[in-house]
Amino acid sequence: MKKIIIVILLWLLFISQIAVAHQGIFIDKTINDIDKSYEIKDIEKSTAIYARLTEENNIHFYSFQGKKGQNFYSQIMLPNTEGDKELLLVQILFGPFEEARILKDYTEILGDQYRGYVIPPGNNRTKFFEPFTQTAYIKKQQFSLELPTDGTYYIAIFSPVGQQGRYVLTIGKDEEFGLKELLDYPKTWFKVNYWFNPIRPFAILVLLALIIFGLVKLIKGLKKIL
Protein backbone atom coordinates (compact mmCIF):
# COMPACT_ATOMS: atom_id res chain seq x y z
CA MET A 1 0.00 0.00 0.00
CA LYS A 2 2.84 2.37 0.88
CA LYS A 3 4.51 1.69 -2.47
CA ILE A 4 1.29 2.54 -4.31
CA ILE A 5 0.96 5.83 -2.39
CA ILE A 6 4.58 6.73 -3.17
CA VAL A 7 4.07 6.00 -6.88
CA ILE A 8 0.93 8.17 -6.94
CA LEU A 9 2.70 11.04 -5.17
CA LEU A 10 5.65 10.87 -7.56
CA TRP A 11 3.26 10.84 -10.51
CA LEU A 12 1.40 13.90 -9.22
CA LEU A 13 4.71 15.70 -8.68
CA PHE A 14 5.81 14.81 -12.21
CA ILE A 15 2.71 16.05 -13.99
CA SER A 16 2.59 19.19 -11.82
CA GLN A 17 5.95 20.14 -13.30
CA ILE A 18 4.91 19.60 -16.91
CA ALA A 19 1.23 20.50 -16.96
CA VAL A 20 1.80 24.18 -16.22
CA ALA A 21 2.71 24.85 -19.82
CA HIS A 22 -0.39 23.17 -21.16
CA GLN A 23 -3.43 25.14 -20.24
CA GLY A 24 -4.83 24.71 -23.72
CA ILE A 25 -7.76 26.31 -25.53
CA PHE A 26 -9.08 24.65 -28.68
CA ILE A 27 -10.87 26.82 -31.22
CA ASP A 28 -13.76 24.93 -32.81
CA LYS A 29 -15.91 27.82 -34.02
CA THR A 30 -15.82 30.55 -36.66
CA ILE A 31 -13.83 33.60 -35.52
CA ASN A 32 -13.28 35.27 -38.91
CA ASP A 33 -14.85 38.58 -37.92
CA ILE A 34 -14.06 41.09 -35.17
CA ASP A 35 -17.60 40.73 -33.86
CA LYS A 36 -17.00 36.96 -33.57
CA SER A 37 -13.53 37.27 -32.02
CA TYR A 38 -12.50 34.81 -29.34
CA GLU A 39 -12.02 36.64 -26.05
CA ILE A 40 -8.81 35.90 -24.17
CA LYS A 41 -9.57 36.24 -20.46
CA ASP A 42 -6.06 36.82 -19.10
CA ILE A 43 -3.17 37.85 -21.37
CA GLU A 44 -0.54 37.42 -18.66
CA LYS A 45 -1.39 33.80 -17.83
CA SER A 46 0.52 31.34 -20.01
CA THR A 47 -2.02 29.89 -22.43
CA ALA A 48 -1.78 27.90 -25.65
CA ILE A 49 -4.53 28.37 -28.24
CA TYR A 50 -4.83 25.57 -30.81
CA ALA A 51 -6.51 26.62 -34.05
CA ARG A 52 -6.79 25.82 -37.77
CA LEU A 53 -7.13 28.19 -40.70
CA THR A 54 -9.55 26.86 -43.33
CA GLU A 55 -10.94 28.11 -46.62
CA GLU A 56 -14.06 29.52 -44.94
CA ASN A 57 -12.35 30.51 -41.67
CA ASN A 58 -9.22 31.99 -43.26
CA ILE A 59 -8.58 34.77 -40.74
CA HIS A 60 -8.83 34.50 -36.98
CA PHE A 61 -9.64 37.33 -34.60
CA TYR A 62 -8.95 37.34 -30.86
CA SER A 63 -9.74 40.10 -28.38
CA PHE A 64 -8.82 41.00 -24.83
CA GLN A 65 -9.32 43.78 -22.31
CA GLY A 66 -5.96 45.38 -21.66
CA LYS A 67 -4.78 47.75 -18.97
CA LYS A 68 -2.22 50.53 -19.16
CA GLY A 69 1.25 49.22 -18.33
CA GLN A 70 0.22 45.57 -18.72
CA ASN A 71 2.74 43.36 -20.48
CA PHE A 72 1.58 41.61 -23.65
CA TYR A 73 3.47 38.62 -25.04
CA SER A 74 2.63 36.26 -27.89
CA GLN A 75 4.31 33.67 -30.07
CA ILE A 76 3.15 31.54 -32.98
CA MET A 77 4.16 27.89 -33.22
CA LEU A 78 3.47 25.46 -36.04
CA PRO A 79 3.10 21.69 -35.74
CA ASN A 80 6.22 20.10 -37.20
CA THR A 81 4.15 18.05 -39.63
CA GLU A 82 3.71 18.02 -43.39
CA GLY A 83 1.25 20.66 -44.52
CA ASP A 84 1.63 22.76 -41.37
CA LYS A 85 5.33 23.42 -40.82
CA GLU A 86 5.62 25.59 -43.95
CA LEU A 87 2.66 27.80 -43.04
CA LEU A 88 3.36 31.52 -43.38
CA LEU A 89 1.33 33.57 -40.91
CA VAL A 90 1.04 37.26 -40.19
CA GLN A 91 -0.02 38.44 -36.75
CA ILE A 92 -1.50 41.91 -36.26
CA LEU A 93 -2.01 43.48 -32.85
CA PHE A 94 -4.31 46.51 -33.05
CA GLY A 95 -6.46 48.67 -30.83
CA PRO A 96 -6.11 51.96 -28.90
CA PHE A 97 -2.52 52.66 -29.98
CA GLU A 98 -2.26 56.43 -30.47
CA GLU A 99 1.39 56.40 -31.54
CA ALA A 100 1.41 53.25 -33.67
CA ARG A 101 1.08 53.52 -37.45
CA ILE A 102 -2.25 53.37 -39.20
CA LEU A 103 -2.62 49.97 -40.86
CA LYS A 104 -3.83 51.30 -44.22
CA ASP A 105 -2.56 48.26 -46.13
CA TYR A 106 -4.75 45.96 -44.03
CA THR A 107 -8.04 47.88 -44.12
CA GLU A 108 -9.71 45.24 -46.27
CA ILE A 109 -8.60 42.41 -43.99
CA LEU A 110 -9.45 44.16 -40.71
CA GLY A 111 -12.64 45.77 -41.97
CA ASP A 112 -11.62 49.31 -41.00
CA GLN A 113 -8.59 51.48 -40.37
CA TYR A 114 -6.82 50.79 -37.09
CA ARG A 115 -3.52 51.60 -35.47
CA GLY A 116 -1.29 48.74 -34.42
CA TYR A 117 1.64 46.48 -35.14
CA VAL A 118 2.25 43.92 -37.88
CA ILE A 119 4.39 40.92 -36.96
CA PRO A 120 5.50 39.16 -40.18
CA PRO A 121 6.41 35.44 -40.40
CA GLY A 122 10.14 36.14 -40.15
CA ASN A 123 12.91 33.58 -40.59
CA ASN A 124 12.86 31.95 -37.15
CA ARG A 125 12.33 28.20 -37.43
CA THR A 126 13.45 26.88 -34.03
CA LYS A 127 12.40 23.26 -33.48
CA PHE A 128 10.72 22.49 -30.18
CA PHE A 129 9.83 19.05 -28.81
CA GLU A 130 7.20 18.95 -26.09
CA PRO A 131 7.71 15.94 -23.78
CA PHE A 132 4.34 16.34 -22.04
CA THR A 133 2.40 15.38 -25.17
CA GLN A 134 5.24 13.94 -27.26
CA THR A 135 4.51 16.52 -29.96
CA ALA A 136 6.90 18.61 -32.05
CA TYR A 137 6.62 22.22 -33.18
CA ILE A 138 8.37 24.95 -35.14
CA LYS A 139 8.67 28.20 -33.19
CA LYS A 140 7.90 31.24 -35.31
CA GLN A 141 7.55 34.97 -34.62
CA GLN A 142 7.16 36.33 -31.12
CA PHE A 143 6.17 39.79 -29.98
CA SER A 144 5.93 41.71 -26.73
CA LEU A 145 5.16 45.23 -25.59
CA GLU A 146 3.71 47.28 -22.76
CA LEU A 147 0.13 48.34 -23.41
CA PRO A 148 -0.21 52.14 -23.59
CA THR A 149 -3.74 52.51 -22.22
CA ASP A 150 -6.85 50.71 -21.00
CA GLY A 151 -9.13 49.38 -23.70
CA THR A 152 -10.11 46.57 -26.03
CA TYR A 153 -7.29 45.14 -28.12
CA TYR A 154 -7.46 42.69 -31.01
CA ILE A 155 -5.20 40.08 -32.57
CA ALA A 156 -5.64 39.01 -36.19
CA ILE A 157 -3.88 35.97 -37.63
CA PHE A 158 -3.96 35.03 -41.30
CA SER A 159 -1.83 33.75 -44.16
CA PRO A 160 -0.92 36.47 -46.69
CA VAL A 161 -0.63 33.81 -49.41
CA GLY A 162 -3.90 32.07 -48.60
CA GLN A 163 -2.48 28.97 -46.96
CA GLN A 164 -4.56 26.73 -44.72
CA GLY A 165 -3.34 24.76 -41.74
CA ARG A 166 -2.90 24.49 -38.00
CA TYR A 167 -1.06 26.77 -35.61
CA VAL A 168 -0.66 27.40 -31.88
CA LEU A 169 -0.89 30.91 -30.51
CA THR A 170 0.79 31.20 -27.12
CA ILE A 171 -0.15 34.13 -24.91
CA GLY A 172 1.43 35.28 -21.65
CA LYS A 173 4.33 34.02 -19.58
CA ASP A 174 2.93 33.57 -16.06
CA GLU A 175 2.84 29.85 -15.31
CA GLU A 176 0.10 28.71 -12.94
CA PHE A 177 -0.72 25.27 -11.64
CA GLY A 178 -3.50 24.20 -9.31
CA LEU A 179 -6.02 21.47 -8.67
CA LYS A 180 -8.01 22.34 -11.81
CA GLU A 181 -4.95 22.00 -14.05
CA LEU A 182 -4.07 18.72 -12.35
CA LEU A 183 -7.54 17.31 -12.96
CA ASP A 184 -7.55 18.60 -16.55
CA TYR A 185 -4.19 16.95 -17.35
CA PRO A 186 -5.54 13.73 -18.97
CA LYS A 187 -8.12 15.66 -21.01
CA THR A 188 -5.53 18.16 -22.21
CA TRP A 189 -3.10 15.40 -23.18
CA PHE A 190 -5.81 13.62 -25.16
CA LYS A 191 -7.09 16.78 -26.90
CA VAL A 192 -3.62 17.97 -27.96
CA ASN A 193 -2.74 14.57 -29.43
CA TYR A 194 -6.14 14.30 -31.12
CA TRP A 195 -5.61 17.78 -32.58
CA PHE A 196 -2.32 16.56 -34.06
CA ASN A 197 -3.73 13.27 -35.34
CA PRO A 198 -7.13 11.76 -34.44
CA ILE A 199 -5.65 8.23 -34.44
CA ARG A 200 -2.62 9.07 -32.30
CA PRO A 201 -4.10 9.23 -28.76
CA PHE A 202 -6.01 5.96 -29.21
CA ALA A 203 -2.88 4.21 -30.50
CA ILE A 204 -0.85 5.47 -27.53
CA LEU A 205 -3.54 4.40 -25.03
CA VAL A 206 -3.70 0.91 -26.57
CA LEU A 207 0.10 0.64 -26.40
CA LEU A 208 0.13 1.72 -22.74
CA ALA A 209 -2.61 -0.79 -21.92
CA LEU A 210 -0.56 -3.57 -23.53
CA ILE A 211 2.55 -2.51 -21.60
CA ILE A 212 0.65 -2.44 -18.29
CA PHE A 213 -0.93 -5.81 -19.05
CA GLY A 214 2.51 -7.25 -19.84
CA LEU A 215 4.03 -5.86 -16.63
CA VAL A 216 1.19 -7.27 -14.53
CA LYS A 217 1.68 -10.71 -16.06
CA LEU A 218 5.45 -10.45 -15.55
CA ILE A 219 5.05 -9.52 -11.87
CA LYS A 220 2.61 -12.37 -11.29
CA GLY A 221 5.03 -14.76 -12.95
CA LEU A 222 7.93 -13.58 -10.80
CA LYS A 223 5.85 -13.98 -7.64
CA LYS A 224 5.14 -17.62 -8.52
CA ILE A 225 8.85 -18.29 -9.08
CA LEU A 226 9.85 -16.58 -5.83
C-alpha positions in Angstrom: 0.0 0.0 0.0 2.8 2.4 0.9 4.5 1.7 -2.5 1.3 2.5 -4.3 1.0 5.8 -2.4 4.6 6.7 -3.2 4.1 6.0 -6.9 0.9 8.2 -6.9 2.7 11.0 -5.2 5.6 10.9 -7.6 3.3 10.8 -10.5 1.4 13.9 -9.2 4.7 15.7 -8.7 5.8 14.8 -12.2 2.7 16.1 -14.0 2.6 19.2 -11.8 5.9 20.1 -13.3 4.9 19.6 -16.9 1.2 20.5 -17.0 1.8 24.2 -16.2 2.7 24.8 -19.8 -0.4 23.2 -21.2 -3.4 25.1 -20.2 -4.8 24.7 -23.7 -7.8 26.3 -25.5 -9.1 24.7 -28.7 -10.9 26.8 -31.2 -13.8 24.9 -32.8 -15.9 27.8 -34.0 -15.8 30.5 -36.7 -13.8 33.6 -35.5 -13.3 35.3 -38.9 -14.8 38.6 -37.9 -14.1 41.1 -35.2 -17.6 40.7 -33.9 -17.0 37.0 -33.6 -13.5 37.3 -32.0 -12.5 34.8 -29.3 -12.0 36.6 -26.0 -8.8 35.9 -24.2 -9.6 36.2 -20.5 -6.1 36.8 -19.1 -3.2 37.8 -21.4 -0.5 37.4 -18.7 -1.4 33.8 -17.8 0.5 31.3 -20.0 -2.0 29.9 -22.4 -1.8 27.9 -25.7 -4.5 28.4 -28.2 -4.8 25.6 -30.8 -6.5 26.6 -34.1 -6.8 25.8 -37.8 -7.1 28.2 -40.7 -9.5 26.9 -43.3 -10.9 28.1 -46.6 -14.1 29.5 -44.9 -12.4 30.5 -41.7 -9.2 32.0 -43.3 -8.6 34.8 -40.7 -8.8 34.5 -37.0 -9.6 37.3 -34.6 -8.9 37.3 -30.9 -9.7 40.1 -28.4 -8.8 41.0 -24.8 -9.3 43.8 -22.3 -6.0 45.4 -21.7 -4.8 47.8 -19.0 -2.2 50.5 -19.2 1.2 49.2 -18.3 0.2 45.6 -18.7 2.7 43.4 -20.5 1.6 41.6 -23.7 3.5 38.6 -25.0 2.6 36.3 -27.9 4.3 33.7 -30.1 3.1 31.5 -33.0 4.2 27.9 -33.2 3.5 25.5 -36.0 3.1 21.7 -35.7 6.2 20.1 -37.2 4.2 18.1 -39.6 3.7 18.0 -43.4 1.2 20.7 -44.5 1.6 22.8 -41.4 5.3 23.4 -40.8 5.6 25.6 -43.9 2.7 27.8 -43.0 3.4 31.5 -43.4 1.3 33.6 -40.9 1.0 37.3 -40.2 0.0 38.4 -36.8 -1.5 41.9 -36.3 -2.0 43.5 -32.9 -4.3 46.5 -33.1 -6.5 48.7 -30.8 -6.1 52.0 -28.9 -2.5 52.7 -30.0 -2.3 56.4 -30.5 1.4 56.4 -31.5 1.4 53.3 -33.7 1.1 53.5 -37.4 -2.2 53.4 -39.2 -2.6 50.0 -40.9 -3.8 51.3 -44.2 -2.6 48.3 -46.1 -4.7 46.0 -44.0 -8.0 47.9 -44.1 -9.7 45.2 -46.3 -8.6 42.4 -44.0 -9.5 44.2 -40.7 -12.6 45.8 -42.0 -11.6 49.3 -41.0 -8.6 51.5 -40.4 -6.8 50.8 -37.1 -3.5 51.6 -35.5 -1.3 48.7 -34.4 1.6 46.5 -35.1 2.2 43.9 -37.9 4.4 40.9 -37.0 5.5 39.2 -40.2 6.4 35.4 -40.4 10.1 36.1 -40.1 12.9 33.6 -40.6 12.9 32.0 -37.2 12.3 28.2 -37.4 13.4 26.9 -34.0 12.4 23.3 -33.5 10.7 22.5 -30.2 9.8 19.1 -28.8 7.2 19.0 -26.1 7.7 15.9 -23.8 4.3 16.3 -22.0 2.4 15.4 -25.2 5.2 13.9 -27.3 4.5 16.5 -30.0 6.9 18.6 -32.1 6.6 22.2 -33.2 8.4 25.0 -35.1 8.7 28.2 -33.2 7.9 31.2 -35.3 7.6 35.0 -34.6 7.2 36.3 -31.1 6.2 39.8 -30.0 5.9 41.7 -26.7 5.2 45.2 -25.6 3.7 47.3 -22.8 0.1 48.3 -23.4 -0.2 52.1 -23.6 -3.7 52.5 -22.2 -6.8 50.7 -21.0 -9.1 49.4 -23.7 -10.1 46.6 -26.0 -7.3 45.1 -28.1 -7.5 42.7 -31.0 -5.2 40.1 -32.6 -5.6 39.0 -36.2 -3.9 36.0 -37.6 -4.0 35.0 -41.3 -1.8 33.8 -44.2 -0.9 36.5 -46.7 -0.6 33.8 -49.4 -3.9 32.1 -48.6 -2.5 29.0 -47.0 -4.6 26.7 -44.7 -3.3 24.8 -41.7 -2.9 24.5 -38.0 -1.1 26.8 -35.6 -0.7 27.4 -31.9 -0.9 30.9 -30.5 0.8 31.2 -27.1 -0.2 34.1 -24.9 1.4 35.3 -21.7 4.3 34.0 -19.6 2.9 33.6 -16.1 2.8 29.8 -15.3 0.1 28.7 -12.9 -0.7 25.3 -11.6 -3.5 24.2 -9.3 -6.0 21.5 -8.7 -8.0 22.3 -11.8 -4.9 22.0 -14.0 -4.1 18.7 -12.3 -7.5 17.3 -13.0 -7.5 18.6 -16.6 -4.2 17.0 -17.3 -5.5 13.7 -19.0 -8.1 15.7 -21.0 -5.5 18.2 -22.2 -3.1 15.4 -23.2 -5.8 13.6 -25.2 -7.1 16.8 -26.9 -3.6 18.0 -28.0 -2.7 14.6 -29.4 -6.1 14.3 -31.1 -5.6 17.8 -32.6 -2.3 16.6 -34.1 -3.7 13.3 -35.3 -7.1 11.8 -34.4 -5.7 8.2 -34.4 -2.6 9.1 -32.3 -4.1 9.2 -28.8 -6.0 6.0 -29.2 -2.9 4.2 -30.5 -0.9 5.5 -27.5 -3.5 4.4 -25.0 -3.7 0.9 -26.6 0.1 0.6 -26.4 0.1 1.7 -22.7 -2.6 -0.8 -21.9 -0.6 -3.6 -23.5 2.6 -2.5 -21.6 0.7 -2.4 -18.3 -0.9 -5.8 -19.1 2.5 -7.2 -19.8 4.0 -5.9 -16.6 1.2 -7.3 -14.5 1.7 -10.7 -16.1 5.5 -10.5 -15.5 5.1 -9.5 -11.9 2.6 -12.4 -11.3 5.0 -14.8 -13.0 7.9 -13.6 -10.8 5.8 -14.0 -7.6 5.1 -17.6 -8.5 8.9 -18.3 -9.1 9.9 -16.6 -5.8 
